[in-house]
Amino acid sequence: MWDADRNAARGASRRPGANGGTGPDERPPAAQGDGRGREAARRGAGAGEHPERPGEAHAAAGAGEAHAAAGSGEAHTAPGSNDARRASGSGDAHTAAATAGEVAYSAPEGGVPTVPPAGGPAAAEAATARDRSGDRLRFVGAATRRIARGIDLDEIVLGLCRATVPTFADAILVYLRDPLPVGDERPVGPVVLRLRRTDRIPLDPDTDSGRLSLLPSQPDLSPAVGGGPAAELCEVEAGGPLAEVLRGVRPVFGDSQAARAALPELLGEGPSVATGQRTVLAPLRGRRRVIGAAVFVRRPDRPPFEPDDLLVAAQLATHTALGVDKAVLYGREVYIADELQRTMLPDSLPQPTGVRLASRYLPAAETARVGGDWYDAIPLPGNRVALVVGDVMGHSMTSAAIMGQLRTTAQTLAGLDLPPQEVLHHLDEQAQRLGTDRMATCLYAVYDPVAHRIVVANAGHPPPLLLHRGGRAEVLRVPPGAPIGVGGVDFEAVELDAPAGATLMLYTDGLVESRMRDVWTGIEQLRERLTATARLTGPNPPPLEPLCDEVLDMLGPGDRDDDVALLAARFEGIAPSDVAYWFLDPKAQTAGQARRLARRALARWDLDDLTDAVELLVSEVVTNAVRYAERPITLRLLRTDVLRCEVGDDVPQLPRLRQARPSDEGGRGLYLVNRMARRWGATRLSTGKVVWFELAMPS
C-alpha cells in the first residue's frame, strides 16, 4: 500500500504534458488501475499543486489515490489534509477495500461526484457466489464418491446419510420401495415406501449417539422434525400429492404447494417439518422407475436452503437411486451365485457305517462367490464310501457349471462301482467332450470299512494327508497323474491301509497355495498344523468338526487367492466279528442253506428276535438270485447300528418292485422285502449287482 501511494504521488506531481510526462503504459502498476481512480488522483493532485508547496501536492495525491484504490466509505477531504494522509498511511483504506457492501460516496468540493471504484459490492457478491458454487461442486463430488463406494443397499444409504449430515442438512429420512424391484421387473400392487434409515446431527458433538442404524429405532429428529417419529410405512395413493411429486422427479422445497400436501402423506400425520425453505423432498428415481424418496431438513437456527441447493439434492438423489439399483442387481447376482454354489455342493453328507465325515467350503472372495471346487461322499455297496474332491480351473459361473457336470458324472460312475482309476478315465473323457480347455484336478478314493483299506487314484490334485490316531500326520504317496481334460493319459490307483481312528484330509489347492507360499510349503504347514492339533487331545483323535475349523485357521488375512474345499473322513471301520460272509452255489437247495447260515450268525450275535424276519427275507432274495445267476452268489451279514444283509450275483439287471396279480405265482418277494425291511435297494456292480436290505436292531 505504501508503494502504491508513493507511485500515485509521483505521477501526480508531474503535470500531464509537462516536462515530457510519462504515458499511460509507463505508469507503475498501482497507477495503471481503473481510469476513474486515476482521474480522482489527478483531481486531488491539481487541487493542491502549488510550486511553493510541493510536499502538500504529494500528500494530496497520495490521499486521492488511497481513496480511489480503497473505495473508502468516507467523504472526500480537502486536498493535502491530515485525514487524507492518515487514511493512506494507516491501512484503513485496505481494510475498507476488503469489506463487501455498505459503501457511501459523496461529491468533492468541485461538485463532481465520484464513481464507485472497481471491486465494490457487485464484485464482492460475485466472488461470494463463485465461492459458494465451488463449495457446492466440491461437496457434490465428495458426496457422490462416498455414495458410489457402497456395494450393497445398506452401504449406499449409509453413504448418503453420512455425506449429507451435517454438511448439507441437519437431518435426513430415506424411504425406499418395499419390495425393491429388480431389473426389468414390473411391480404389481400399490407402491409402498418403507423408512430405510434416518440420521441427524447428534445433540452432543463428542458422541455419535444420534447416528443410529436401521429402524425401528429412530434418532430424535427434533427440532428439525417435530411431532413424533416419522411413519415407517407409507402406501402411496395413486394420483395423490405424493405420487405427483414422485412422478415429477425433481426435488421441491417443503413450503411449495406440492410438498405441503405430499409430506404429511409420506411422514404421517404426527411429524411436522420446519417452515420455510428448510425442507427438501427429493424423489429417488432409478434407471426405469422411482424407487423411493429422501427428505432433507434444516433446523430453524440454520440458514434455509437456496434454489441452487435443489440442484445439489437432485444430484444426491440421482446417484443414490442409481446406486440402489446397482445394489439390488448385485444382491440378485449374489443370491443366484450362492444358490448355484449351494446346489452344486451336497446339502449334507451321508453318514455311512464305519466312517464319519465333515466338510467345509470357502469362496475365493465376497465378489467371487462361485468357483470350481467341489467335494462329495457317495455310499457304495458293502458299506463302502467313495470320497471325491476336485477343482475346476477358475472361480466363475463357467467353472461352477463345469464342476456341476463333472460332479454329476462322478456320482453316476461311482454308482457303477467302477475302480477309482476307471472313474478318473471316464471323467477325463467327459471333460474333453465339454471343451478343449476344460481342465480340472480330482482325487477319488474308496474306503472299505470291513477290510480297513482305501484305494486312491489322483488326477493332478494335491496329495491327501492321513492323521494317525497317535498324532502323527503324513502325506500319502499317491501317483500325481495328469489333470482331467488333458486326454491320452492313464491313471494309476494305489491301495493303502486305513487304520481305525485315523483321519483322511482331502482338500483343494486353495488351502495350501497362495501368492505368499508354494504348494509344497503349504502342504508341510498343513501337516504341522494337524500334528499340533492332535497333540492337544492326547491319545484320542481330535473331534472332526473342530479339526476342520482349526485347519482353516491356517489361512491368514489376504492369504487366500482361490476357493477352498475340505473333506475330512474319520475311519472307524467294522470289526471282523461283526461280519459274516459266505459264497453259495446257485442251486435249488441254496435258499435253505442261506436260512441256516443266517440263523447261526444271529444266534452268535444274540439277535434271536430278528431270526424269523431275516430268514424270510434272505430266502426271498437268495431265491431270486439263484434263479438267474450262473456263478456263485455271495451272502453277507453286517452288524452295526442296524443289521444289513447283502446278496450279490453276476446278473446286471436290477430287480423292480411291482404289484403281482392274484393269479401270478411269483413276483411277491420284493413286495415282502419292501414291507418288512427298514430300507432296501439294489446296486449295479462291474461284476453284476447287489441286492441289500436293513433291519432295525431290537431295543
C-alpha positions in Angstrom: 0.0 0.0 0.0 2.8 2.3 0.7 4.4 1.7 -2.7 1.1 2.5 -4.4 0.8 5.8 -2.5 4.3 6.9 -3.5 3.8 5.9 -7.1 0.5 7.8 -7.3 2.0 10.9 -5.7 5.0 10.7 -8.1 2.7 10.6 -11.1 0.5 13.5 -9.7 3.5 15.8 -9.1 4.3 15.7 -12.8 1.5 17.6 -14.7 0.4 15.8 -17.9 2.2 17.1 -20.9 4.8 19.0 -18.8 8.5 18.2 -18.9 7.8 15.1 -21.1 5.3 13.4 -18.8 5.0 9.7 -18.9 2.4 7.9 -21.0 -0.3 5.5 -19.6 1.7 2.4 -20.4 4.8 3.7 -18.5 3.0 4.3 -15.2 3.5 1.9 -12.3 1.0 -0.9 -11.9 -0.7 0.9 -9.0 -1.3 4.0 -11.2 -2.5 1.9 -14.2 -5.6 0.9 -12.3 -9.1 1.9 -13.2 -9.3 5.1 -15.2 -11.8 6.6 -12.7 -9.3 6.1 -9.9 -6.6 7.8 -11.9 -8.9 10.7 -12.7 -9.7 11.1 -9.0 -6.0 11.1 -8.2 -5.3 13.8 -10.8 -8.1 15.9 -9.4 -6.7 15.6 -6.0 -3.2 16.5 -7.3 -4.4 19.5 -9.2 -6.3 21.0 -6.3 -3.3 21.1 -4.1 -0.5 21.6 -6.6 1.5 24.9 -5.9 5.1 25.4 -6.8 5.7 26.8 -3.4 4.3 23.7 -1.6 5.3 20.6 -3.4 5.0 18.5 -0.3 1.3 19.2 0.1 0.8 18.2 -3.5 2.5 14.9 -2.8 0.3 14.3 0.2 -2.9 15.3 -1.6 -2.1 12.9 -4.5 -1.4 10.2 -2.0 -4.8 10.8 -0.3 -6.6 10.8 -3.6 -5.0 7.6 -4.8 -5.8 6.0 -1.5 -9.4 6.9 -1.8 -9.6 5.6 -5.4 -7.8 2.3 -4.6 -9.5 1.6 -1.3 -13.1 2.5 -2.1 -13.4 4.1 1.3 -16.8 5.0 2.6 -15.7 8.3 4.0 -16.4 11.6 2.2 -13.5 13.3 0.3 -11.5 15.6 2.5 -9.7 18.7 1.5 -6.6 18.1 -0.6 -3.5 17.9 1.4 -5.3 17.4 4.7 -4.0 15.3 7.6 -7.1 13.0 7.3 -6.0 12.0 3.8 -2.5 11.3 5.0 -3.8 9.2 7.9 -6.1 7.2 5.5 -3.3 6.5 3.1 -0.7 5.6 5.8 -2.7 3.7 8.4 -4.1 0.9 6.3 -7.8 1.9 6.8 -8.3 2.1 3.1 -7.0 -1.5 2.7 -9.4 -2.7 5.4 -12.3 -0.9 3.8 -11.4 -2.4 0.4 -11.7 -5.9 1.9 -15.2 -5.3 3.2 -18.1 -6.1 0.8 -21.2 -4.0 0.8 -22.3 -0.8 2.7 -20.3 1.8 0.7 -21.2 5.5 0.8 -19.9 8.0 -1.6 -20.0 12.0 -1.7 -19.0 14.7 -4.1 -15.8 16.7 -3.5 -15.7 20.4 -3.2 -15.5 20.8 -7.0 -19.1 19.4 -7.2 -18.2 16.4 -9.5 -19.4 13.1 -8.0 -17.0 10.2 -7.8 -17.8 6.9 -9.5 -17.7 3.7 -7.4 -14.4 2.0 -7.8 -13.9 -1.5 -9.2 -14.1 -4.2 -6.6 -17.2 -2.7 -4.9 -20.3 -4.5 -3.7 -21.2 -6.2 -7.0 -17.7 -7.7 -7.4 -17.7 -8.9 -3.8 -21.1 -10.5 -4.3 -20.0 -12.2 -7.5 -16.9 -13.5 -5.7 -19.0 -14.9 -2.9 -21.4 -16.5 -5.4 -18.4 -18.1 -7.1 -17.1 -19.4 -3.8 -20.5 -20.9 -2.9 -20.7 -22.6 -6.3 -17.2 -24.0 -5.9 -18.2 -25.3 -2.4 -21.3 -26.9 -3.8 -19.3 -28.6 -6.6 -16.7 -29.9 -4.1 -19.5 -31.1 -1.8 -21.4 -32.9 -4.6 -18.1 -34.5 -5.8 -17.2 -35.8 -2.3 -20.8 -36.9 -1.6 -21.2 -38.8 -4.8 -17.8 -40.6 -4.4 -18.9 -41.7 -0.9 -22.2 -42.9 -2.2 -20.6 -44.8 -5.1 -18.2 -46.6 -2.7 -21.1 -48.7 -1.4 -21.7 -52.1 -3.0 -24.8 -53.2 -1.1 -28.0 -51.4 -0.1 -27.1 -50.5 3.4 -23.7 -49.1 2.5 -25.2 -46.9 -0.2 -28.0 -45.5 2.0 -25.5 -45.0 4.8 -23.1 -43.2 2.4 -25.9 -40.8 1.6 -26.7 -40.1 5.2 -23.1 -39.6 6.2 -22.3 -37.4 3.3 -25.4 -35.2 3.8 -25.4 -34.7 7.6 -24.3 -32.2 8.8 -22.7 -30.6 5.8 -25.9 -30.2 3.7 -28.7 -30.9 6.2 -29.3 -31.3 9.9 -31.5 -34.4 9.4 -32.4 -36.8 6.6 -35.0 -39.5 6.1 -34.6 -42.1 3.3 -37.6 -44.0 2.1 -37.3 -47.0 -0.3 -39.9 -49.1 -2.1 -40.8 -52.3 -0.3 -40.0 -54.6 -2.0 -37.5 -53.1 -4.3 -38.0 -54.0 -8.0 -35.1 -55.8 -9.6 -34.0 -55.1 -13.2 -36.9 -55.2 -15.6 -39.4 -56.5 -13.1 -42.7 -54.7 -13.2 -44.0 -54.4 -9.7 -47.7 -55.2 -9.1 -49.9 -53.8 -6.4 -49.7 -50.5 -4.7 -46.4 -48.6 -4.2 -45.3 -48.9 -0.6 -42.4 -46.9 0.8 -40.5 -48.1 3.9 -38.4 -45.8 6.0 -35.0 -47.4 5.5 -32.8 -45.1 7.5 -32.8 -41.8 9.4 -29.8 -39.7 10.5 -29.3 -36.3 12.3 -26.7 -34.2 13.9 -26.0 -35.6 17.4 -27.0 -33.4 20.3 -23.6 -34.0 21.8 -21.0 -33.4 19.2 -18.5 -35.5 21.1 -20.6 -38.6 20.7 -22.2 -40.5 17.8 -25.4 -41.3 19.7 -27.5 -39.6 17.1 -26.2 -41.7 14.2 -28.3 -44.8 14.6 -28.5 -47.6 12.0 -31.6 -49.3 10.8 -35.1 -48.9 12.0 -37.2 -49.5 14.0 -35.2 -47.4 16.5 -35.2 -43.8 15.1 -33.0 -41.0 16.3 -34.7 -37.9 17.7 -35.0 -35.6 14.7 -36.3 -32.6 16.7 -36.2 -29.7 16.3 -35.8 -30.3 12.6 -38.8 -32.7 12.6 -41.3 -32.3 15.4 -44.4 -34.1 16.5 -43.0 -37.6 17.0 -41.2 -40.2 14.9 -41.9 -40.5 11.2 -44.1 -43.2 9.8 -42.1 -46.4 8.9 -44.5 -47.4 6.1 -46.3 -45.3 3.6 -48.6 -46.5 0.9 -48.5 -44.0 -2.0 -52.0 -43.2 -3.0 -52.4 -43.3 -6.8 -53.0 -39.8 -8.2 -52.3 -38.3 -4.7 -50.0 -35.4 -4.0 -47.1 -37.7 -3.1 -47.5 -39.7 -6.3 -47.4 -36.4 -8.2 -44.2 -35.3 -6.6 -42.5 -38.6 -7.2 -43.7 -38.6 -10.8 -42.2 -35.2 -11.2 -38.7 -36.5 -10.3 -37.3 -33.0 -9.4 -36.7 -32.0 -5.8 -39.1 -29.5 -4.3 -39.0 -27.2 -1.3 -41.1 -28.1 1.7 -43.1 -24.9 1.5 -44.2 -25.5 -2.0 -47.8 -26.3 -2.7 -47.0 -29.9 -3.9 -44.7 -30.7 -0.9 -47.1 -29.3 1.7 -49.6 -31.9 0.7 -47.1 -34.7 0.0 -45.0 -34.6 3.2 -47.9 -35.5 5.6 -48.7 -38.5 3.4 -45.1 -39.6 3.5 -44.1 -38.8 7.1 -47.5 -39.4 8.7 -49.9 -37.0 10.3 -47.8 -36.7 13.5 -44.5 -35.3 12.4 -44.1 -31.7 11.2 -41.1 -30.2 9.4 -39.6 -26.7 9.8 -41.3 -24.0 7.9 -39.9 -22.0 5.0 -37.2 -23.4 2.7 -35.8 -25.6 5.3 -37.1 -28.9 3.9 -36.4 -30.5 0.5 -38.3 -33.5 -0.8 -36.3 -35.3 -3.4 -37.7 -38.4 -5.3 -35.2 -41.2 -5.9 -35.5 -42.4 -9.5 -33.5 -45.3 -10.7 -32.9 -46.4 -14.2 -36.5 -47.2 -15.0 -38.8 -46.1 -12.2 -39.0 -44.1 -8.9 -37.7 -46.3 -6.1 -38.1 -44.0 -3.1 -37.7 -40.5 -1.7 -35.3 -38.6 0.5 -36.2 -35.7 2.9 -33.5 -33.2 3.8 -34.3 -31.0 6.8 -32.6 -28.0 8.3 -33.3 -26.7 11.8 -34.7 -23.2 12.3 -31.4 -21.8 13.7 -29.6 -22.6 10.4 -30.0 -20.6 7.1 -32.6 -22.1 4.8 -31.9 -23.9 1.6 -31.3 -21.9 -1.5 -32.6 -22.6 -5.1 -29.2 -23.9 -6.1 -29.5 -26.5 -3.2 -32.2 -28.1 -5.2 -29.6 -29.0 -7.9 -27.4 -30.5 -5.1 -30.4 -32.5 -3.8 -31.1 -33.7 -7.3 -27.5 -34.9 -7.8 -27.5 -36.7 -4.4 -30.9 -38.3 -5.2 -29.8 -39.4 -8.7 -26.6 -41.0 -7.5 -28.3 -42.7 -4.6 -31.1 -44.1 -6.8 -28.6 -45.5 -9.3 -26.5 -46.9 -6.5 -29.6 -48.6 -5.0 -30.4 -50.1 -8.4 -26.8 -51.3 -8.6 -27.0 -52.8 -5.1 -30.3 -54.6 -5.9 -28.9 -56.1 -9.1 -25.7 -57.1 -7.2 -27.8 -58.6 -4.4 -29.7 -60.7 -7.0 -26.4 -61.9 -8.6 -25.0 -62.8 -5.1 -28.2 -64.7 -4.4 -28.0 -66.6 -7.7 -24.3 -67.3 -7.1 -25.0 -68.6 -3.6 -27.9 -70.8 -4.8 -25.8 -72.1 -7.7 -22.9 -73.0 -5.4 -25.2 -74.5 -2.8 -26.9 -76.7 -5.3 -23.6 -77.8 -6.9 -22.4 -79.0 -3.5 -24.1 -81.6 -1.3 -26.6 -80.2 1.2 -25.5 -82.7 3.8 -23.0 -85.5 3.9 -24.2 -89.1 4.2 -23.3 -91.0 7.4 -22.3 -94.4 6.2 -21.4 -97.1 8.7 -17.7 -97.2 9.7 -16.8 -93.7 8.8 -17.6 -90.2 10.0 -17.4 -87.2 7.6 -17.1 -83.4 7.8 -16.6 -80.8 5.2 -16.0 -77.1 4.6 -16.2 -74.7 1.6 -15.0 -71.1 1.4 -15.4 -69.0 -1.7 -12.5 -67.1 -3.2 -13.8 -63.7 -2.2 -17.1 -61.9 -1.5 -17.1 -60.7 -5.1 -16.4 -64.3 -6.4 -18.8 -66.5 -4.5 -18.9 -69.3 -7.1 -16.0 -71.5 -8.1 -14.9 -74.8 -9.5 -14.0 -76.6 -6.2 -16.2 -79.5 -5.1 -16.3 -82.4 -2.7 -18.6 -85.4 -2.4 -19.2 -88.6 -0.4 -21.0 -91.4 -2.2 -22.2 -94.5 -0.4 -21.3 -97.7 -2.2 -22.4 -101.4 -1.7 -20.8 -103.2 1.2 -20.8 -100.2 3.4 -18.0 -98.7 1.3 -17.9 -95.0 0.6 -16.4 -93.0 -2.3 -14.6 -89.8 -1.3 -14.2 -87.2 -4.0 -12.6 -83.8 -4.1 -12.0 -81.8 -7.3 -11.0 -78.4 -8.6 -12.0 -76.9 -12.0 -9.8 -74.1 -13.1 -11.1 -70.6 -12.3 -13.8 -69.3 -10.0 -16.6 -68.1 -12.2 -20.1 -69.2 -13.3 -18.5 -71.2 -16.1 -16.2 -73.0 -13.7 -19.2 -73.8 -11.4 -21.2 -75.1 -14.4 -18.4 -77.4 -15.5 -17.9 -78.5 -11.9 -21.5 -79.5 -11.7 -21.3 -81.6 -14.8 -18.2 -83.4 -13.6 -19.7 -83.9 -10.2 -22.8 -85.5 -11.7 -20.6 -87.7 -13.9 -18.6 -88.8 -10.9 -21.7 -89.7 -9.0 -23.0 -91.8 -11.9 -19.7 -93.6 -12.4 -19.5 -94.3 -8.6 -22.9 -95.9 -8.8 -21.5 -98.4 -11.3 -18.9 -99.3 -8.7 -16.0 -98.8 -11.1 -12.4 -98.8 -9.8 -11.1 -95.3 -9.0 -8.7 -95.2 -12.0 -11.6 -96.1 -14.3 -13.7 -93.3 -12.8 -11.0 -90.7 -13.5 -10.6 -92.1 -17.0 -14.2 -91.5 -17.8 -14.1 -88.1 -16.2 -11.2 -87.2 -18.4 -13.3 -88.2 -21.5 -16.3 -86.2 -20.2 -14.1 -83.1 -19.7 -12.8 -83.4 -23.3 -16.4 -83.6 -24.6 -17.2 -80.4 -22.7 -14.5 -78.4 -24.5 -10.8 -78.3 -25.3 -9.9 -76.0 -22.4 -12.0 -77.7 -19.7 -9.4 -78.9 -17.2 -9.7 -79.9 -13.6 -7.9 -81.8 -10.9 -9.6 -84.6 -9.0 -8.8 -87.1 -6.3 -11.0 -90.2 -6.0 -10.8 -92.6 -3.1 -12.9 -95.6 -2.0 -12.8 -96.7 1.7 -13.8 -100.2 2.7 -14.6 -100.3 6.5 -14.6 -104.1 6.5 -11.2 -104.5 5.0 -9.8 -101.3 6.6 -8.3 -100.4 3.3 -8.5 -97.4 1.0 -7.9 -97.3 -2.8 -6.8 -93.9 -4.1 -6.4 -92.5 -7.7 -5.2 -89.0 -8.4 -5.5 -86.7 -11.4 -3.1 -83.8 -10.8 -4.5 -83.0 -7.4 -2.6 -82.2 -4.2 -1.9 -85.4 -2.2 -4.1 -86.3 0.8 -2.9 -86.3 4.4 -3.5 -89.0 6.9 -3.6 -88.2 10.6 -3.0 -91.3 12.6 -4.6 -92.0 16.0 -1.3 -91.4 17.8 -1.0 -87.9 16.4 1.4 -88.5 13.5 0.5 -86.8 10.2 1.8 -88.0 6.9 1.5 -87.1 3.3 0.2 -90.1 1.4 2.4 -91.2 -1.5 -0.1 -91.2 -4.4 0.9 -91.0 -8.1 0.1 -87.5 -9.1 -1.3 -88.2 -12.6 -2.3 -85.6 -15.2 -5.2 -83.3 -14.8 -8.6 -84.2 -16.1 -9.1 -82.9 -19.6 -5.6 -83.5 -20.9 -6.5 -86.7 -22.6 -4.5 -89.7 -23.7 -3.1 -90.5 -20.2 -3.5 -93.4 -17.8 -4.4 -93.1 -14.2 -2.9 -95.3 -11.5 -4.6 -96.4 -8.3 -2.8 -97.4 -5.0 -4.3 -99.4 -2.1 -3.3 -98.2 1.4 -4.0 -99.2 5.0 -6.8 -97.2 6.7 -6.5 -98.0 10.4 -9.3 -97.3 12.8 -9.1 -93.9 14.4 -7.1 -92.3 11.5 -8.4 -89.2 9.7 -8.0 -88.6 6.0 -7.9 -85.0 4.8 -8.8 -84.2 1.2 -8.5 -80.6 0.1 -8.1 -78.3 -2.8 -5.0 -76.2 -3.6 -6.7 -73.0 -2.3 -5.9 -74.3 1.2 -2.2 -74.7 0.7 -1.2 -72.4 -2.2 -1.2 -68.6 -2.3 0.9 -65.7 -3.5 3.0 -66.0 -0.4 3.8 -69.7 -0.5 4.0 -72.6 -2.9 2.0 -75.8 -2.8 4.6 -77.9 -1.0 5.3 -75.3 1.6 1.6 -75.1 2.3 1.3 -78.9 2.5 4.0 -79.0 5.0 2.3 -76.3 7.1 -0.9 -78.3 6.9 0.9 -81.4 8.1 2.4 -79.5 11.0 -1.0 -77.9 11.9 -2.6 -81.4 12.0 0.2 -82.7 14.2 0.0 -79.8 16.6 -3.8 -80.1 16.9 -3.6 -83.8 17.6 -1.2 -83.2 20.5 -3.9 -81.2 22.2 -6.2 -84.2 22.6 -3.6 -86.7 23.6 -4.2 -90.3 22.7 -7.7 -89.7 21.4 -8.2 -88.3 17.9 -9.4 -84.7 17.8 -13.1 -84.0 17.2 -13.8 -83.9 13.5 -15.7 -80.6 13.2 -13.2 -78.5 15.4 -10.4 -80.1 13.4 -11.8 -78.7 10.2 -12.1 -75.2 11.7 -8.5 -75.5 13.0 -7.3 -76.4 9.5 -9.0 -73.4 8.0 -7.5 -71.1 10.6 -4.1 -71.6 9.0 -5.4 -69.2 6.3 -4.4 -65.7 7.4 -5.8 -62.4 6.2 -5.0 -61.9 2.5 -3.6 -65.5 2.4 -6.4 -66.9 0.2 -6.5 -66.4 -3.6 -8.7 -69.3 -4.5 -11.8 -71.0 -3.2 -11.2 -73.9 -0.7 -12.9 -77.2 -0.4 -12.1 -79.5 2.5 -13.4 -83.1 3.2 -12.3 -84.9 6.3 -13.1 -88.7 6.9 -12.6 -90.3 10.3 -12.1 -94.1 9.8 -13.9 -96.2 12.4 -14.2 -99.4 10.4 -16.3 -102.5 11.1 -14.8 -105.2 13.3 -14.4 -108.6 11.7 -16.5 -110.2 14.5 -19.4 -108.1 13.2 -19.2 -109.5 9.7 -20.4 -112.9 8.3 -19.6 -113.7 4.7 -20.4 -116.8 2.5 -20.2 -118.0 -1.1 -23.1 -120.1 -2.2 -23.6 -122.2 -5.4 -26.7 -121.3 -7.4 -28.6 -124.5 -6.7 -32.2 -125.2 -5.6 -31.1 -126.0 -2.1 -29.2 -122.7 -1.7 -32.1 -120.8 -0.2 -32.4 -123.3 2.7 -28.7 -123.2 3.2 -28.8 -119.4 3.4 -31.5 -119.5 6.0 -29.5 -121.9 8.3 -26.3 -119.8 8.0 -28.2 -116.6 8.8 -29.8 -118.2 11.8 -26.5 -119.3 13.2 -25.0 -115.8 12.8 -27.9 -114.2 14.5 -27.6 -116.6 17.4 -23.9 -115.8 17.8 -24.8 -112.1 17.9 -27.7 -112.6 20.3 -30.2 -111.3 17.8 -32.7 -114.2 18.0 -35.6 -111.7 17.9 -34.7 -111.0 14.2 -34.4 -114.6 13.2 -37.9 -115.0 11.6 -37.8 -111.8 9.6 -34.2 -112.4 8.4 -34.9 -116.0 7.4 -37.9 -114.9 5.4 -36.3 -112.0 3.6 -33.0 -113.9 2.9 -34.9 -116.7 1.4 -36.8 -114.4 -1.0 -33.7 -112.5 -2.1 -31.5 -115.6 -2.5 -34.2 -117.5 -4.4 -34.4 -114.7 -6.9 -30.6 -114.6 -7.3 -30.3 -118.4 -7.7 -33.0 -118.3 -10.5 -30.8 -116.2 -12.9 -27.2 -116.5 -11.6 -24.6 -118.6 -13.4 -21.8 -118.2 -10.9 -21.6 -118.5 -7.1 -23.6 -115.9 -5.2 -22.5 -114.1 -2.1 -24.3 -113.6 1.2 -23.0 -111.2 3.8 -24.4 -110.0 7.1 -23.1 -106.9 8.9 -23.9 -105.9 12.4 -23.6 -102.2 13.1 -26.3 -99.8 14.4 -28.6 -101.8 12.0 -28.5 -105.4 10.7 -27.6 -105.3 7.0 -27.9 -108.2 4.6 -26.4 -108.2 1.1 -26.9 -110.8 -1.7 -24.7 -110.5 -4.8 -24.9 -112.3 -8.1 -23.4 -111.9 -11.7 -26.6 -110.7 -13.3 -26.5 -106.9 -14.1 -30.3 -106.4 -14.4 -31.7 -104.7 -11.3 -35.0 -106.0 -9.8 -38.0 -103.8 -9.9 -40.8 -103.7 -7.4 -44.2 -104.5 -9.0 -47.6 -105.4 -7.9 -48.4 -109.1 -8.5 -51.8 -110.0 -9.8 -53.9 -112.6 -7.8 -53.3 -115.2 -10.5 -49.5 -114.8 -10.5 -47.4 -117.5 -8.9 -44.4 -115.2 -8.2 -43.5 -111.5 -8.0 -44.2 -111.1 -4.3 -40.6 -111.4 -2.9 -39.6 -107.8 -3.3 -43.1 -106.8 -2.0 -42.4 -108.6 1.2 -38.9 -107.0 1.4 -40.4 -103.6 0.9 -43.0 -104.1 3.6 -40.7 -105.7 6.3 -37.3 -104.0 5.8 -36.3 -100.7 7.2 -34.6 -99.9 3.9 -33.7 -101.8 0.8 -32.1 -101.3 -2.5 -30.2 -102.7 -5.5 -26.8 -101.5 -6.9 -25.3 -102.4 -10.1 -21.6 -103.6 -10.0 -19.0 -104.1 -12.6 -19.4 -107.9 -12.0 -23.2 -107.9 -11.6 -25.4 -106.5 -8.8 -26.0 -106.5 -5.1 -29.5 -106.5 -3.5 -29.5 -105.4 0.1 -31.9 -104.7 3.0 -31.6 -103.3 6.5 -33.5 -104.2 9.7 -33.6 -102.1 12.9 -31.8 -103.6 15.9 -34.1 -104.8 18.7 -34.4 -102.3 21.6 
